[in-house]
Amino acid sequence: MTNTTGLRRVVAASMAGTVVEWYEFFLYGTAATLVFNKVFFAKGASDLDAILAAFITYAVGFAARPLGGMVFGHFGDKHGRKKLLQFSLLLVGAATFLMGCLPTFAQIGYWAPALLVILRFIQGFAVGGEWGGAILLVAEHSPNQSRGFWASWPQAAVPIGNALATVVLLTLTTTLPEAAFLSWGWRVAFFAFLYGRLPCDKQVFEFWLGGFIAVLYPACWCSPDACPLRALMVIREVGAHLSLGLCTGLAQGGNLPCQPTV
């Protein structure tokens, strides 16, 4: 494997991880306006109160990012960038998935926004570690004469993740009735990239997730517009097409070169 081929694999893996991380990070911002203000916060004197509360929790992720960058940078120096990148991907994926599993304010009261804030902090912490780690990984494997060029590629992946988050929620809002979207449809967006991360058999995952949705939302069995199979079809399409080969890249170790270019 030539140095150029190895470098391109590093760049591709770093960009894939960055797209996924920022998809999940920005997904929260869009969902805060469309969903979170309605399902996770008490209604105040006006709808604006709940929207502002949702955006305050959105800011928690930005506050956690510098801390994540420092912690992951420190341990990345000791244990290697690739291992820390894998861990950050799993961490932000777990936080995002758990957001999609959270009960609503009507079900558990103020525990709902409290748990949402905790998960948002974990999400921002992991994104801060991944973003800095991805750029450092590429920079450390790049030749001196073109280090800035190659290190800019992970940064270019950030708006891709933002655009994907917008497209996924736009698709869900336009294809599902409002009641179904607010009930379970929005959660599909938070499960989508988990499908692409899993190295296990996808049919097993779909069977498990279908049972999870049916148990958590018994009303799904009562309405054709809220059928769990529709959610699974959306997950299959979104996860399969947007995972960007993450299972064969960072999530399964990949074949990235172990030593940086000096």
C-alpha positions as CSV (number, residue, x, y, z in Angstrom):
1,M,0.0,0.0,0.0
2,T,1.5,3.3,-1.1
3,N,1.6,6.4,1.2
4,T,-1.0,8.1,-1.0
5,T,-3.4,5.2,-0.8
6,G,-3.0,5.0,2.9
7,L,-3.5,8.8,3.3
8,R,-6.7,8.6,1.2
9,R,-8.0,5.9,3.4
10,V,-7.3,8.0,6.5
11,V,-9.0,11.0,4.9
12,A,-12.1,8.9,3.8
13,A,-12.4,7.3,7.3
14,S,-12.1,10.7,9.0
15,M,-14.6,12.3,6.7
16,A,-17.1,9.4,7.2
17,G,-16.8,9.7,11.0
18,T,-17.2,13.5,10.8
19,V,-20.3,13.3,8.6
20,V,-21.9,10.9,11.0
21,E,-21.0,12.9,14.1
22,W,-22.2,16.2,12.8
23,Y,-25.3,14.7,11.4
24,E,-26.2,13.6,14.9
25,F,-25.1,16.9,16.4
26,F,-27.0,19.1,14.1
27,L,-30.0,16.8,14.1
28,Y,-30.6,17.9,17.6
29,G,-30.9,21.6,16.5
30,T,-33.6,20.9,13.9
31,A,-35.5,18.5,16.2
32,A,-35.4,21.2,18.9
33,T,-37.6,23.4,16.8
34,L,-39.8,20.7,15.3
35,V,-40.2,18.2,18.1
36,F,-38.4,18.8,21.4
37,N,-40.3,21.9,22.3
38,K,-43.6,19.9,22.0
39,V,-42.7,16.6,23.7
40,F,-39.9,17.3,26.2
41,F,-40.9,20.6,27.8
42,A,-43.8,21.9,29.8
43,K,-46.0,24.4,27.9
44,G,-45.6,27.9,29.2
45,A,-47.5,31.1,28.6
46,S,-46.6,30.7,24.9
47,D,-45.1,28.2,22.5
48,L,-42.0,30.4,22.4
49,D,-41.1,29.5,26.0
50,A,-40.8,25.8,25.1
51,I,-38.8,26.7,22.0
52,L,-36.3,28.8,23.9
53,A,-36.0,26.1,26.5
54,A,-35.2,23.6,23.8
55,F,-32.6,25.9,22.3
56,I,-30.9,26.4,25.7
57,T,-30.4,22.6,25.8
58,Y,-29.0,22.8,22.3
59,A,-26.3,25.2,23.5
60,V,-25.2,22.7,26.1
61,G,-23.6,20.6,23.3
62,F,-21.5,23.5,22.2
63,A,-20.3,24.2,25.7
64,A,-19.2,20.5,26.0
65,R,-17.2,20.4,22.8
66,P,-14.0,22.2,24.0
67,L,-13.9,19.9,27.0
68,G,-14.3,16.8,24.8
69,G,-11.5,18.1,22.5
70,M,-9.1,18.5,25.4
71,V,-9.9,15.1,27.0
72,F,-9.8,13.2,23.7
73,G,-6.7,15.0,22.6
74,H,-4.9,14.1,25.8
75,F,-5.8,10.4,25.6
76,G,-5.3,10.4,21.8
77,D,-1.6,11.4,22.4
78,K,-1.2,8.4,24.7
79,H,-3.3,5.7,23.1
80,G,-3.6,6.6,19.5
81,R,-6.1,8.7,17.4
82,K,-7.9,5.8,15.8
83,K,-8.9,4.1,19.1
84,L,-10.2,7.4,20.4
85,L,-12.1,8.2,17.2
86,Q,-13.8,4.8,17.4
87,F,-14.8,5.5,21.0
88,S,-16.1,8.9,20.2
89,L,-18.2,7.5,17.4
90,L,-19.7,4.9,19.7
91,L,-20.2,7.5,22.4
92,V,-22.1,10.0,20.3
93,G,-24.1,7.2,18.6
94,A,-25.2,5.8,22.0
95,A,-26.2,9.3,23.2
96,T,-28.2,10.0,20.0
97,F,-29.9,6.6,20.1
98,L,-30.9,7.1,23.8
99,M,-32.3,10.5,22.8
100,G,-34.6,8.7,20.4
101,C,-35.6,6.3,23.2
102,L,-36.5,9.0,25.8
103,P,-40.0,9.1,27.2
104,T,-41.9,12.4,26.9
105,F,-42.6,15.1,29.4
106,A,-46.2,13.8,29.7
107,Q,-44.8,10.4,30.7
108,I,-42.0,11.2,33.2
109,G,-42.3,14.9,33.8
110,Y,-39.2,17.0,34.4
111,W,-37.0,13.9,34.1
112,A,-37.5,14.2,30.3
113,P,-35.7,17.5,29.8
114,A,-33.1,16.6,32.5
115,L,-32.1,13.4,30.8
116,L,-32.1,15.2,27.4
117,V,-29.6,17.8,28.8
118,I,-27.3,15.0,30.1
119,L,-27.4,13.2,26.7
120,R,-26.8,16.4,24.9
121,F,-23.7,17.1,27.0
122,I,-22.4,13.6,26.2
123,Q,-23.1,14.1,22.5
124,G,-21.3,17.5,22.4
125,F,-18.4,16.0,24.5
126,A,-17.9,13.2,22.0
127,V,-18.3,15.5,18.9
128,G,-15.6,17.8,20.3
129,G,-13.2,14.8,20.7
130,E,-14.0,13.4,17.2
131,W,-13.7,16.6,15.3
132,G,-10.3,17.5,16.7
133,G,-9.1,13.9,16.6
134,A,-10.1,13.5,12.9
135,I,-8.2,16.5,11.8
136,L,-5.2,15.6,13.9
137,L,-5.3,12.0,12.5
138,V,-5.2,13.3,8.9
139,A,-2.6,16.0,9.7
140,E,-0.3,13.5,11.3
141,H,-0.4,11.2,8.3
142,S,0.0,13.9,5.7
143,P,3.3,15.0,4.1
144,N,4.6,18.4,5.2
145,Q,4.1,20.0,1.8
146,S,0.4,19.3,1.6
147,R,-0.6,18.9,5.3
148,G,-3.0,21.8,5.3
149,F,-4.8,20.6,2.2
150,W,-5.5,17.1,3.5
151,A,-6.4,18.3,7.0
152,S,-9.1,20.5,5.5
153,W,-11.1,17.5,4.2
154,P,-12.7,16.5,7.6
155,Q,-13.8,20.1,8.0
156,A,-15.5,19.9,4.6
157,A,-17.5,17.0,5.9
158,V,-19.3,19.1,8.6
159,P,-21.8,20.8,6.3
160,I,-22.6,17.4,4.7
161,G,-23.7,16.1,8.1
162,N,-25.8,19.3,8.6
163,A,-27.4,18.9,5.2
164,L,-28.2,15.2,5.8
165,A,-29.8,16.0,9.1
166,T,-32.1,18.5,7.4
167,V,-32.9,16.2,4.6
168,V,-33.8,13.2,6.9
169,L,-36.1,15.3,9.0
170,L,-37.6,17.0,5.9
171,T,-38.4,13.5,4.5
172,L,-40.0,12.3,7.7
173,T,-42.1,15.4,8.1
174,T,-43.4,15.3,4.5
175,T,-44.1,11.6,4.4
176,L,-45.7,11.1,7.8
177,P,-48.8,12.6,9.3
178,E,-48.1,15.2,12.0
179,A,-49.4,13.0,14.8
180,A,-47.3,10.0,13.7
181,F,-44.2,12.2,13.3
182,L,-44.6,13.6,16.8
183,S,-45.4,10.2,18.3
184,W,-42.6,8.1,16.8
185,G,-41.5,9.4,13.4
186,W,-38.9,11.8,14.6
187,R,-37.2,9.0,16.5
188,V,-36.4,7.3,13.3
189,A,-33.9,10.0,12.5
190,F,-32.1,9.3,15.8
191,F,-31.9,5.6,15.0
192,A,-30.9,5.9,11.3
193,F,-27.1,6.0,11.7
194,L,-27.1,3.3,14.3
195,Y,-28.1,1.0,11.6
196,G,-25.0,1.9,9.6
197,R,-22.7,1.5,12.6
198,L,-23.7,-2.1,13.5
199,P,-21.4,-4.8,12.3
200,C,-24.1,-7.4,13.1
201,D,-26.7,-8.9,10.9
202,K,-29.1,-6.1,9.8
203,Q,-32.2,-8.4,9.8
204,V,-31.6,-9.2,13.4
205,F,-31.3,-5.5,14.2
206,E,-34.5,-4.8,12.3
207,F,-36.4,-7.6,14.1
208,W,-35.1,-6.3,17.5
209,L,-36.0,-2.6,16.7
210,G,-39.4,-3.6,15.4
211,G,-40.2,-5.3,18.7
212,F,-38.8,-2.3,20.6
213,I,-41.1,0.2,18.7
214,A,-44.1,-2.1,19.1
215,V,-43.6,-2.5,22.8
216,L,-42.8,1.2,23.5
217,Y,-45.6,2.5,21.3
218,P,-48.6,0.0,21.4
219,A,-50.6,2.6,19.5
220,C,-48.6,1.8,16.4
221,W,-50.6,-1.4,16.0
222,C,-53.9,0.6,15.8
223,S,-53.2,3.0,12.9
224,P,-51.9,2.3,9.4
225,D,-50.2,5.7,9.6
226,A,-48.2,4.6,12.6
227,C,-47.1,1.2,11.5
228,P,-43.7,0.1,12.9
229,L,-42.9,-1.5,9.5
230,R,-42.9,2.0,7.9
231,A,-40.3,3.1,10.4
232,L,-38.2,0.1,9.7
233,M,-38.3,0.8,5.9
234,V,-37.2,4.3,6.5
235,I,-34.4,3.1,8.8
236,R,-33.3,0.6,6.2
237,E,-33.1,3.1,3.4
238,V,-31.6,6.0,5.4
239,G,-29.1,3.8,7.3
240,A,-28.0,1.8,4.3
241,H,-27.4,4.8,2.1
242,L,-26.0,7.3,4.5
243,S,-23.7,5.1,6.7
244,L,-20.9,5.9,4.2
245,G,-19.2,2.5,4.9
246,L,-18.6,3.3,8.5
247,C,-18.8,-0.4,9.5
248,T,-15.9,-1.3,7.2
249,G,-14.0,1.9,8.1
250,L,-13.6,3.1,11.6
251,A,-16.2,0.9,13.3
252,Q,-14.4,-2.3,12.3
253,G,-10.9,-1.0,12.7
254,G,-10.2,-0.5,9.0
255,N,-6.8,-0.9,7.4
256,L,-5.5,2.5,8.3
257,P,-1.7,2.9,8.6
258,C,-0.5,2.8,12.2
259,Q,2.3,5.3,11.9
260,P,2.1,8.9,10.8
261,T,4.2,10.2,8.0
262,V,7.2,12.1,9.2
